[in-house]
Amino acid sequence: MSLKHFIQITKPGIIFGNVLSVAGGFFLASKGHVDFGLFLVAMIGTSLVVASGCVFNNCIDRDIDQKMERTRNRVLVQGLVSLRLALVYATVLGVVGVGLLYFKANALAALFAVIGFVIYVGFYSLYLKRKSVHGTLVGSLSGAMPPVIGYVAVSNSFDLAALTLLVMFSLWQMPHSYAIAIFRFNDYLAASIPVLPVKRGIRVAKRHILIYILAFLLATLMLTFGGYAGLNYLAVAAAMGMYWLYMAWTGYKAKDDTVWARKLFVFSIFTITALSVAMSLDFQVTKELLITYAAP
């Protein structure tokens, strides 16, 4: 047992991805007037809650992880950290994370963190992942909470922009997750996880991927049309979304579904990263806010 093992069971890659989206939502809401103390609170608090969910997920998935090639060497599968210690660790991470958001940001940020945690651990990990082809759809809501947490930590209100972020990031999760399920098809089959490609076939999954990316593209544009982001953001969103859509379309003629799905997955990460950065830099400042800043 070492510090490295405790870091590994929090899934650092997932935490890093969520940190980027928290920053996107935070800076979008800040509109150039950044409270860096609050920014650290949002980043650290959300990271701790995400880490907690990931550790609980590792505890829950021990039996199926040992059946999958990419997960059979995970810390809990190998017995390098005891289940009891991992559960205590996960609980502490979650309580501290939610507490930090509640006391140092606001109750709304803490609420969305709790909602995301309950969906991921309670609904997705404990039940739907193993039982339903719709598990990915429900689980996508938890993956969409970090940018919303970042946004409401600043705004302390759930407005149209927060709703757009929720829809955007939920829609993004779907093709991203289906792509993983296609290039890891044998793993999911071996573990009897009823993801769409395994349950209904890869061709059906390709159609769903295309539809979700189109919906995602339209949702991303709403930040500009709603007056929350500028034209530079719009250009990035349109360019990334259109190319991702084109990549999805090429899937119908792909000679190797595994290679195609892996490329689609990698580009999905570039897409959401680019959008998170773009919304951080190209926000729209309302006339009311300009007047507030200009006032002596």
C-alpha positions in Angstrom: 0.0 0.0 0.0 1.4 3.4 -1.0 0.4 6.9 -1.8 0.5 6.0 -5.5 -2.3 3.5 -4.9 -4.5 6.0 -3.2 -4.0 8.4 -6.1 -4.7 5.7 -8.7 -8.1 4.7 -7.3 -9.3 8.3 -7.6 -8.9 8.0 -11.5 -6.7 11.1 -11.9 -7.4 11.3 -15.7 -11.1 11.7 -15.1 -10.5 14.3 -12.4 -8.3 16.3 -14.8 -10.9 16.3 -17.5 -13.6 17.4 -15.0 -11.3 20.2 -13.7 -11.2 21.7 -17.2 -14.9 21.7 -17.5 -15.3 23.3 -14.0 -12.9 26.1 -15.2 -15.0 26.6 -18.4 -18.2 27.0 -16.5 -16.5 29.2 -13.8 -14.9 31.7 -16.2 -18.0 31.8 -18.4 -20.0 33.0 -15.4 -17.2 35.3 -14.1 -17.2 37.3 -17.3 -13.7 38.6 -16.7 -14.2 39.5 -13.0 -12.5 36.4 -11.5 -12.4 35.6 -7.8 -9.4 33.3 -7.7 -10.1 32.2 -4.1 -13.6 31.0 -5.2 -12.0 29.5 -8.3 -9.7 27.3 -6.1 -12.7 26.3 -4.0 -14.7 25.3 -7.0 -11.8 23.3 -8.5 -10.7 21.6 -5.3 -14.2 20.9 -4.0 -15.4 19.4 -7.3 -12.3 17.4 -7.7 -12.7 15.9 -4.3 -16.3 14.9 -5.0 -15.4 13.4 -8.4 -12.5 11.5 -6.7 -14.9 10.2 -4.1 -17.3 9.0 -6.8 -14.5 7.3 -8.6 -13.2 5.5 -5.5 -16.8 4.3 -4.7 -17.0 3.2 -8.4 -13.8 1.2 -8.0 -15.2 -0.5 -4.9 -18.5 -1.4 -6.6 -16.9 -2.6 -9.9 -14.3 -5.0 -8.4 -16.1 -8.1 -9.8 -16.4 -6.8 -13.3 -13.1 -5.0 -13.4 -11.3 -8.4 -13.0 -13.0 -9.6 -16.2 -11.9 -6.7 -18.4 -8.4 -6.5 -19.8 -8.0 -2.7 -19.2 -9.1 -2.8 -15.6 -7.9 -6.2 -14.2 -4.8 -4.6 -12.8 -6.6 -1.9 -10.8 -5.6 -1.4 -7.2 -8.7 -2.9 -5.6 -8.8 -5.8 -8.0 -5.2 -6.7 -7.0 -6.0 -6.2 -3.3 -3.4 -3.5 -2.9 -5.8 -1.4 -0.8 -8.5 -3.0 1.4 -12.1 -2.5 0.6 -12.9 -1.0 4.0 -10.1 1.5 3.8 -11.1 2.5 0.3 -14.7 3.1 1.5 -13.5 5.3 4.4 -11.2 7.2 2.0 -14.1 7.7 -0.5 -16.4 9.0 2.2 -13.9 11.5 3.6 -13.1 12.8 0.1 -16.9 13.3 -0.6 -17.7 14.9 2.7 -14.8 17.3 2.5 -15.5 18.2 -1.1 -19.2 18.9 -0.6 -18.4 20.8 2.7 -15.9 23.0 0.9 -18.4 23.9 -1.8 -21.2 24.5 0.7 -19.3 26.7 3.1 -16.9 28.4 0.8 -18.9 28.7 -2.4 -22.7 28.3 -2.0 -25.4 25.8 -1.4 -26.3 25.5 -5.1 -22.8 24.4 -6.0 -22.8 21.8 -3.2 -26.3 20.6 -4.3 -25.2 19.9 -7.9 -22.1 18.1 -6.6 -24.3 15.9 -4.5 -26.7 15.3 -7.4 -23.9 14.3 -9.7 -22.4 12.0 -7.0 -25.8 10.3 -6.3 -26.4 9.7 -10.0 -22.9 8.3 -10.7 -22.6 6.1 -7.6 -26.2 5.4 -6.7 -28.1 5.1 -10.0 -25.3 4.3 -12.5 -22.6 2.3 -10.7 -24.8 0.3 -8.3 -27.5 -0.6 -10.8 -28.0 0.8 -14.3 -24.4 0.1 -15.6 -25.1 -3.7 -15.1 -28.8 -3.8 -15.9 -29.8 -1.3 -18.5 -28.7 -0.2 -22.0 -29.8 3.3 -20.8 -27.2 3.4 -18.1 -24.9 5.5 -20.2 -27.7 8.1 -20.7 -28.4 8.4 -17.0 -24.6 8.4 -16.2 -24.1 11.2 -18.6 -25.9 13.6 -16.3 -23.3 13.1 -13.6 -20.5 13.9 -16.1 -22.2 17.1 -17.0 -22.3 18.5 -13.4 -18.7 19.9 -13.1 -19.2 22.8 -15.5 -22.5 23.6 -13.9 -20.9 23.5 -10.5 -18.2 26.0 -11.7 -20.9 28.2 -13.2 -23.3 28.3 -10.2 -20.4 28.8 -7.8 -20.1 32.2 -9.4 -23.6 33.0 -10.4 -25.5 31.3 -7.5 -28.3 30.8 -9.9 -29.4 28.1 -12.4 -30.1 30.1 -15.5 -30.3 29.4 -19.2 -26.5 29.3 -19.5 -26.2 26.7 -16.7 -29.0 24.6 -18.4 -27.1 24.8 -21.7 -23.9 23.6 -20.1 -25.8 20.7 -18.5 -27.3 19.7 -21.9 -24.1 20.2 -23.8 -21.9 18.1 -21.6 -24.6 15.4 -21.2 -24.9 15.1 -25.0 -21.1 15.0 -25.3 -20.8 12.1 -22.9 -22.9 9.8 -25.1 -20.8 9.5 -28.3 -17.7 9.7 -26.1 -18.9 6.7 -24.1 -20.2 4.8 -27.1 -16.8 5.2 -28.8 -15.1 3.6 -25.8 -17.6 0.8 -25.8 -16.9 0.1 -29.4 -13.1 0.0 -29.2 -13.3 -1.9 -25.9 -16.2 -4.1 -27.2 -14.6 -7.4 -26.1 -14.1 -6.1 -22.5 -17.7 -5.0 -22.1 -18.9 -8.3 -23.7 -16.7 -10.3 -21.3 -18.0 -8.4 -18.3 -21.6 -8.7 -19.5 -22.1 -4.9 -19.4 -25.2 -4.0 -21.5 -23.8 -1.0 -23.3 -25.5 -0.1 -26.6 -22.9 -1.5 -29.0 -22.9 -4.9 -27.1 -26.7 -5.0 -26.6 -27.9 -3.7 -30.0 -24.9 -3.8 -32.3 -22.2 -1.5 -33.5 -24.2 -0.2 -36.5 -27.0 1.0 -34.2 -24.4 2.6 -31.9 -23.0 4.4 -34.9 -26.4 5.9 -35.7 -26.9 7.0 -32.1 -23.4 8.6 -32.1 -24.2 10.6 -35.2 -27.5 11.8 -33.7 -26.0 12.8 -30.4 -23.1 14.7 -32.0 -25.5 16.6 -34.1 -27.6 17.5 -31.0 -24.4 18.4 -29.1 -23.3 20.7 -32.0 -26.6 22.5 -31.9 -26.5 22.8 -28.1 -23.0 24.3 -28.1 -24.1 27.1 -30.3 -26.8 28.1 -27.9 -24.2 29.7 -25.6 -23.6 32.4 -28.2 -27.2 32.7 -29.4 -28.3 33.0 -25.8 -25.9 35.9 -25.3 -23.5 34.2 -22.9 -20.5 33.6 -25.3 -19.0 35.5 -28.2 -18.3 34.8 -31.9 -14.9 33.4 -31.3 -16.4 30.7 -29.1 -19.1 30.2 -31.8 -16.4 29.6 -34.4 -14.5 27.1 -32.3 -17.8 25.2 -31.3 -19.0 25.1 -34.9 -15.6 23.9 -36.3 -15.0 21.3 -33.7 -18.6 20.0 -33.8 -18.7 19.9 -37.6 -15.5 17.9 -37.8 -16.6 15.5 -35.0 -19.8 15.0 -36.9 -17.9 14.3 -40.1 -15.7 11.7 -38.3 -18.9 10.1 -37.0 -20.3 9.9 -40.6 -17.1 8.2 -41.8 -17.9 5.4 -39.3 -20.4 4.0 -41.8 -17.6 3.2 -44.2 -14.9 2.4 -41.7 -12.9 -0.7 -42.5 -11.9 -1.2 -38.9 -14.5 -0.1 -36.3 -11.9 -0.3 -33.4 -9.5 2.2 -35.1 -12.4 4.5 -36.1 -13.9 4.5 -32.6 -10.6 5.2 -30.9 -10.0 8.2 -33.2 -13.6 9.4 -32.5 -12.9 9.1 -28.8 -9.6 11.0 -28.9 -11.2 13.8 -30.9 -14.1 14.0 -28.4 -11.5 14.9 -25.7 -10.0 17.6 -28.0 -13.5 18.9 -28.7 -14.6 19.4 -25.1 -11.2 20.8 -24.1 -11.4 23.4 -26.9 -14.9 24.4 -25.9 -14.0 24.7 -22.2 -11.1 27.0 -23.1 -13.1 29.0 -25.7 -16.0 29.7 -23.2 -13.4 30.7 -20.6 -11.9 33.3 -22.9 -14.8 34.5 -25.1 -17.7 35.4 -22.7 -20.2 38.1 -23.4 -20.4 40.9 -20.9 -24.0 42.3 -20.6 -24.6 46.1 -20.6 -25.8 45.8 -17.0 -22.5 44.3 -15.9 -20.5 46.9 -17.8 -22.4 49.6 -16.0 -21.7 47.9 -12.6 -18.0 47.7 -13.3 -17.9 51.3 -14.5 -19.7 52.7 -11.5 -17.4 54.4 -8.9 
